[in-house]
Amino acid sequence: MRIAVAQILSGTDPAANLQLVRDYSRQAADAGAQLVVFPEATMCRFGVPLSPIAEPVDGPWADAVRRIAADAGVTVIVGMFTPADGDRVFNTLLVAAPDQADAHYDKIHLYDAFGFTESRTVAPGHEPVVITVDGVGVGLSTCYDIRFPELFTTLAHRGAQLIVVSASWAAGPGKLEQWTLLARARALDCTSYIVAAGQADPGEPLASSAPTGVGGSLVVSPFGNVVAAAGADPQLLVADLDLEQVTKARETIAVLRNHSASANPDKAESPR
């Protein structure tokens, strides 16, 4: 399976960001990718009021992404904001596929850490989501979710062979190193490929503590090896995934099988 990671730098204009989705999706399709993954907050970067930006998943911005996916002939996963209760929004991943019904995932774990309180403006989702792209199970996650291993094992148990992490990772001492370490650890936790798409590094930080990206998008194998990695600047990362490695990792490391056995001891095999 060939996938692409679009490490972009979102601004505050959803129309301009939509053009980035169009341009990078076309590049991904031209490179032969079946799936292109964009970062969290592709629709609009953090650091501005999100409620006025938010649109439903059947609104005009999402419909434009669907047209982009259909025109390019590639499945597009992209971060947007959708209306929630009151003045809050959902931090949503939209999946637009050219030949099947689309889906979406609302971020479960909100980023109330490192001086930022996402829950003030964002409502949490509750349901893990696994989709299918060309017969391959793809789990969905967003940014801070990467610090919660149980979500990743849940997605793998539900059929994910690769798990997308769309992020707008906050800058700070050691944060890029943590991002890389966490992606590799989650790959080992769930013996799946991790496709981690981050916002590019804007260079100058905002006056607020809003997370706007550090770059460093990467693809990690089920054995925890980095297959491909980006620098700080905007770029399209393309990688070929050998899905037989998922089967091999799950036979060799067996953490998913052992996890199931410990959760259901009556079904565990007798020791030999």
MOBEL-V859983 format. One record per helix or strand. SS is the DSSP state (a for helix, b for strand). FROM is the first residue (numbers start at 1). LEN is the number of residues. Records with the same first field share a line. If there is no record, write none. Layout:
SS->FROM-LEN ; FROM-LEN
//
This chain:
b->2-6 ; 35-4 ; 75-9 ; 89-8 ; 103-4 ; 112-2 ; 116-2 ; 122-2 ; 130-4 ; 136-7 ; 162-6 ; 193-6 ; 218-3 ; 226-4 ; 235-6
a->14-17 ; 60-13 ; 118-3 ; 143-5 ; 149-9 ; 175-16 ; 244-9 ; 255-9 ; 265-3
//
